[in-house]
């Protein structure tokens, strides 16, 4: 076990009675079925502490069941404690921390993408278990109760723009094995886990953030592949399942996304697969479901009636609560449906607040240990697809030109990728260029000029799944790589992300994939470039 559990009194451990108050109104019950966003890493960017006042006002208007945490920092823990103190029923705090708490809270550990764990071979299960325990430790320190993970999708389509390396594997059995390990270890350590995106987003070729993907898989294919990791999660005690904004014609001929399908959520998930926990939606800001309705209120009613218990990420949550109350009065929403969802959310809160917390981060050594685990996963995941000696290892005494190309930039990432600094630390003479989506022709030519005078050339590409962003290199970026590979056949090509991106460059003699672009993966790449014979050709 990576970390030993330590217990300390929880601020809210004695605040939730076994049964909800009899005086709880219909409106209050409906509000418990909604989690509201705090912070944002999408424009307009807001840190958690900048969003506290807005969220506090929302909670005064309606006692929402919880918050969705994005873009936290040094004050996140104190903000959450202050919000909790305002509530008569404690808030559940959930976060999209697939790659560790550091994905959403600055200063905490950031791990590689899930597929990196698959590349650890027989050590993958142990590494996932340690990762889940680390998540529990750091989540508890911040005040997060629910991780929106694991991604239980099977990455069957290498061109999938939104799942891909976020999934554990392209193998059904391996995805199920690692999903089971994550849930079992995480739940035992006190973290509530969420299997997503049911019934499977891995085969699609579109992003449900900006469109409605259709999974053209037969019932037999779904049963043999997509559903297997979700059944593994359910059997391991996963208390939440997140729906996919994806259509599955073989399961529901209407073509509606799973989020809106009682056939998928009730007949399949609950009756056939035996799930009795909380069904939560994916973000309801996403076009995969939102674009099907004229307004958010009608969408929320349809989602709730389809069998979703927990509505996530609404733009106007107070207005939705008011509308759903009116729908009960008009008969469009049954009181029994509200009570059913509320009972499940209350049981989830019981599991969090009526028992002492598990691991707590109380020593610097724990943080160091978690950081070492992230570095180990990053290092062990690197795969050499083509090439080797004499192209590798690179020589630190010789001059190096490094050109990094990325098709998009997020609102919160640094202007220069960590790779640049890592190379400067290890090589005597480094010329570095970074080409992003706004780079113009002169910048491309300047980057090409760097290669002409260097003894060694590294071409690094970042192609990874990300919400609301383009997937794959831009045409001018591909053209530059082809041109440089033609001029410098000994160049090394590294994908800081999906291996599929390397297929576009068959002429590259030396190809490496890290399966992630997080800082530890970029650091591990540099170390790999300097070591000879440490990896087998894939």
Secondary structure as the mmCIF struct_conf table of DSSP 4:
data_model
#
loop_
_struct_conf.conf_type_id
_struct_conf.id
_struct_conf.beg_label_comp_id
_struct_conf.beg_label_asym_id
_struct_conf.beg_label_seq_id
_struct_conf.end_label_comp_id
_struct_conf.end_label_asym_id
_struct_conf.end_label_seq_id
BEND BEND1 UNK A 3 UNK A 3
TURN_TY1_P TURN_TY1_P1 UNK A 11 UNK A 14
BEND BEND2 UNK A 15 UNK A 15
BEND BEND3 UNK A 18 UNK A 19
TURN_TY1_P TURN_TY1_P2 UNK A 22 UNK A 23
HELX_RH_AL_P HELX_RH_AL_P1 UNK A 26 UNK A 31
TURN_TY1_P TURN_TY1_P3 UNK A 32 UNK A 33
STRN STRN1 UNK A 34 UNK A 38
STRN STRN2 UNK A 40 UNK A 40
BEND BEND4 UNK A 41 UNK A 44
HELX_LH_PP_P HELX_LH_PP_P1 UNK A 45 UNK A 45
STRN STRN3 UNK A 46 UNK A 46
TURN_TY1_P TURN_TY1_P4 UNK A 48 UNK A 48
HELX_RH_3T_P HELX_RH_3T_P1 UNK A 49 UNK A 51
HELX_RH_AL_P HELX_RH_AL_P2 UNK A 52 UNK A 61
BEND BEND5 UNK A 62 UNK A 62
BEND BEND6 UNK A 65 UNK A 65
STRN STRN4 UNK A 66 UNK A 69
BEND BEND7 UNK A 71 UNK A 71
STRN STRN5 UNK A 72 UNK A 72
TURN_TY1_P TURN_TY1_P5 UNK A 74 UNK A 75
HELX_RH_AL_P HELX_RH_AL_P3 UNK A 76 UNK A 86
BEND BEND8 UNK A 88 UNK A 89
HELX_LH_PP_P HELX_LH_PP_P2 UNK A 90 UNK A 91
STRN STRN6 UNK A 92 UNK A 95
TURN_TY1_P TURN_TY1_P6 UNK A 98 UNK A 99
HELX_RH_3T_P HELX_RH_3T_P2 UNK A 101 UNK A 103
TURN_TY1_P TURN_TY1_P7 UNK A 104 UNK A 104
STRN STRN7 UNK A 105 UNK A 105
TURN_TY1_P TURN_TY1_P8 UNK A 106 UNK A 107
BEND BEND9 UNK A 108 UNK A 108
HELX_LH_PP_P HELX_LH_PP_P3 UNK A 111 UNK A 113
TURN_TY1_P TURN_TY1_P9 UNK A 114 UNK A 114
HELX_RH_AL_P HELX_RH_AL_P4 UNK A 115 UNK A 118
TURN_TY1_P TURN_TY1_P10 UNK A 119 UNK A 120
HELX_RH_3T_P HELX_RH_3T_P3 UNK A 121 UNK A 123
HELX_RH_AL_P HELX_RH_AL_P5 UNK A 124 UNK A 142
TURN_TY1_P TURN_TY1_P11 UNK A 143 UNK A 143
STRN STRN8 UNK A 146 UNK A 147
STRN STRN9 UNK A 151 UNK A 151
TURN_TY1_P TURN_TY1_P12 UNK A 158 UNK A 159
BEND BEND10 UNK A 161 UNK A 163
HELX_RH_3T_P HELX_RH_3T_P4 UNK A 164 UNK A 166
BEND BEND11 UNK A 167 UNK A 168
BEND BEND12 UNK A 170 UNK A 171
HELX_RH_AL_P HELX_RH_AL_P6 UNK A 172 UNK A 188
TURN_TY1_P TURN_TY1_P13 UNK A 189 UNK A 190
STRN STRN10 UNK A 192 UNK A 198
TURN_TY1_P TURN_TY1_P14 UNK A 199 UNK A 199
TURN_TY1_P TURN_TY1_P15 UNK A 202 UNK A 203
BEND BEND13 UNK A 205 UNK A 206
TURN_TY1_P TURN_TY1_P16 UNK A 208 UNK A 210
BEND BEND14 UNK A 211 UNK A 211
STRN STRN11 UNK A 213 UNK A 214
HELX_RH_AL_P HELX_RH_AL_P7 UNK A 219 UNK A 221
HELX_RH_PI_P HELX_RH_PI_P1 UNK A 222 UNK A 226
HELX_RH_AL_P HELX_RH_AL_P8 UNK A 227 UNK A 235
TURN_TY1_P TURN_TY1_P17 UNK A 236 UNK A 237
STRN STRN12 UNK A 240 UNK A 243
HELX_LH_PP_P HELX_LH_PP_P4 UNK A 244 UNK A 244
BEND BEND15 UNK A 245 UNK A 245
STRN STRN13 UNK A 246 UNK A 247
TURN_TY1_P TURN_TY1_P18 UNK A 249 UNK A 251
TURN_TY1_P TURN_TY1_P19 UNK A 253 UNK A 254
STRN STRN14 UNK A 257 UNK A 257
HELX_RH_3T_P HELX_RH_3T_P5 UNK A 258 UNK A 260
HELX_RH_AL_P HELX_RH_AL_P9 UNK A 262 UNK A 262
HELX_RH_PI_P HELX_RH_PI_P2 UNK A 263 UNK A 272
TURN_TY1_P TURN_TY1_P20 UNK A 273 UNK A 273
BEND BEND16 UNK A 277 UNK A 277
STRN STRN15 UNK A 278 UNK A 280
BEND BEND17 UNK A 282 UNK A 282
TURN_TY1_P TURN_TY1_P21 UNK A 284 UNK A 285
BEND BEND18 UNK A 286 UNK A 286
HELX_RH_AL_P HELX_RH_AL_P10 UNK A 287 UNK A 290
TURN_TY1_P TURN_TY1_P22 UNK A 291 UNK A 292
BEND BEND19 UNK A 293 UNK A 295
HELX_RH_AL_P HELX_RH_AL_P11 UNK A 296 UNK A 306
TURN_TY1_P TURN_TY1_P23 UNK A 307 UNK A 307
STRN STRN16 UNK A 310 UNK A 310
STRN STRN17 UNK A 311 UNK A 312
BEND BEND20 UNK A 315 UNK A 316
HELX_RH_AL_P HELX_RH_AL_P12 UNK A 317 UNK A 330
TURN_TY1_P TURN_TY1_P24 UNK A 331 UNK A 331
BEND BEND21 UNK A 332 UNK A 333
HELX_RH_AL_P HELX_RH_AL_P13 UNK A 335 UNK A 353
BEND BEND22 UNK A 354 UNK A 355
BEND BEND23 UNK A 363 UNK A 363
HELX_RH_AL_P HELX_RH_AL_P14 UNK A 364 UNK A 381
STRN STRN18 UNK A 383 UNK A 386
TURN_TY1_P TURN_TY1_P25 UNK A 389 UNK A 391
BEND BEND24 UNK A 393 UNK A 393
TURN_TY1_P TURN_TY1_P26 UNK A 396 UNK A 397
BEND BEND25 UNK A 398 UNK A 398
STRN STRN19 UNK A 400 UNK A 406
BEND BEND26 UNK A 407 UNK A 407
TURN_TY1_P TURN_TY1_P27 UNK A 411 UNK A 412
BEND BEND27 UNK A 413 UNK A 413
BEND BEND28 UNK A 415 UNK A 416
HELX_RH_AL_P HELX_RH_AL_P15 UNK A 418 UNK A 426
BEND BEND29 UNK A 428 UNK A 429
STRN STRN20 UNK A 430 UNK A 435
TURN_TY1_P TURN_TY1_P28 UNK A 437 UNK A 438
HELX_RH_AL_P HELX_RH_AL_P16 UNK A 441 UNK A 452
TURN_TY1_P TURN_TY1_P29 UNK A 453 UNK A 453
BEND BEND30 UNK A 455 UNK A 455
STRN STRN21 UNK A 456 UNK A 462
TURN_TY1_P TURN_TY1_P30 UNK A 467 UNK A 468
BEND BEND31 UNK A 469 UNK A 469
BEND BEND32 UNK A 472 UNK A 472
HELX_RH_AL_P HELX_RH_AL_P17 UNK A 475 UNK A 487
TURN_TY1_P TURN_TY1_P31 UNK A 489 UNK A 490
STRN STRN22 UNK A 492 UNK A 495
BEND BEND33 UNK A 496 UNK A 497
HELX_RH_3T_P HELX_RH_3T_P6 UNK A 499 UNK A 504
TURN_TY1_P TURN_TY1_P32 UNK A 506 UNK A 507
BEND BEND34 UNK A 509 UNK A 509
STRN STRN23 UNK A 510 UNK A 513
BEND BEND35 UNK A 515 UNK A 515
BEND BEND36 UNK A 518 UNK A 518
HELX_RH_AL_P HELX_RH_AL_P18 UNK A 519 UNK A 529
TURN_TY1_P TURN_TY1_P33 UNK A 530 UNK A 530
BEND BEND37 UNK A 532 UNK A 533
BEND BEND38 UNK A 535 UNK A 535
STRN STRN24 UNK A 537 UNK A 537
#
